[in-house]
Amino acid sequence: MLLTLSTTHRPATDLGFLLHKHPDRVQAFRLPFGTAHVFYPEATEERCTAALVLEIDPVGLTRRGKSAFALADYVNDRPYVASSLLSVALVSVFKSALDGRSPELAATAIPLVAELPAVPARGGEDLVRRLFEPLGYAVDVRDIGSRRHVGLVLTATTRLSALLTHLYVLLPVLDDEKHYWVDEAEIEKLMRRGEGWLPQHPERALITRRYLKHEQRLVFGALQALDEAQPEAATDEKEEALERPVSLRDQRLGTVQAVLKATGARRVLDLGCGAGALLERLAKDGYVQLTGADVSARALEIAGRRLRDARNVTLLHSPLTYRDKRFRGYDAAALVEVVEHLDPPRLRALERNVFGSAQPPTVVVTTPNREYNRLWETLPAGEMRHADHRFEWTRAEFAAWAAQITETYGYGVRFLPVGPEDPEAGPPTQMAVFER
């Protein structure tokens, strides 16, 4: 099983620093199913190639679990093709490079070529391209005389850590198999390694199903988490550009801030806090406790830097659709531009978590008003404001949803406009304030 990584970045031997493996050494690493060897077939200033050769121990592999068929221990393609075995080797041998650790060059996009002589392709060339081309790779799929396998060359100018991460996740997906048992820990791996690219990938559902070996109990939770993952800057550039002329974002946050202050709340929960824009405002209002929760670890990292001087702020990594006891005991909660990012069936789970389990006395919800969209000159007819929005409600639809909340969970509700109101279309943002 072979993988080569090449670059023409000058000096090309910097590849050794990125991989934390010296070009002048041949290294071997013991793994549960064999030995991984790392060496450099070429290492000049103009071009450098690192090779990872995975030598499979058939006895060690047999001990890993039940075989797919009676003679699978003796007749199989595992020693020769890039599979989940190679993914484990990548994370074991190139962990520092995979994580993007020093040197500074790790954050720089450089010309890279990854070549895999034999890759299982359950889905053929079409699937190979559907997986890698959306990530910016030039994909060369080569016929190697096997109906189920292809040769694969990926070319891109990208960070080495990104290339290794994509291989780590997508090789088992192409194979549609893993050599080990999967459990809830695999969801965390997928979310961590998929951060920044998987939520937006057009084949994210297929990737998730295959990565988790079609275990439905795991797939559903992972897809929920991916649906809720927010862009790291907490707002889409298109949406921000639409709203900038009227400073709608500032008006929205300011209105939520004023409503929360008027409730007399002492402990406030910001659900779907993103990069912490609302928490930054609330931190100045003298609350006893502020807590932000978000499914995106990257967004929480940004929020942590933004709020590093605020002593009364806690950040929680949590999807909003799983019942979380840590959300209980707060005086008020805010869901600012969150609900529209959830598919309707998952919105029900959020409702049960917030209104049924956490039950804060006050819940403030804001969401776009679809009727106002026609007034945005730069928004094509029928388009939503954000690429990740699953829906955008009219005022009547928002009122109907709110009525269902009040009937089911024992809240009252009042509505407030946010932003300049149009006589026919209403305000650009609609707000509901729920009170028990």
Summary of the structure (lengths in Angstrom):
residues: 436
radius of gyration: 25.2
end to end distance: 61.9
largest distance: 75.5
contacts: 1404
relative contact order: 0.08
helix: 39%
strand: 24%
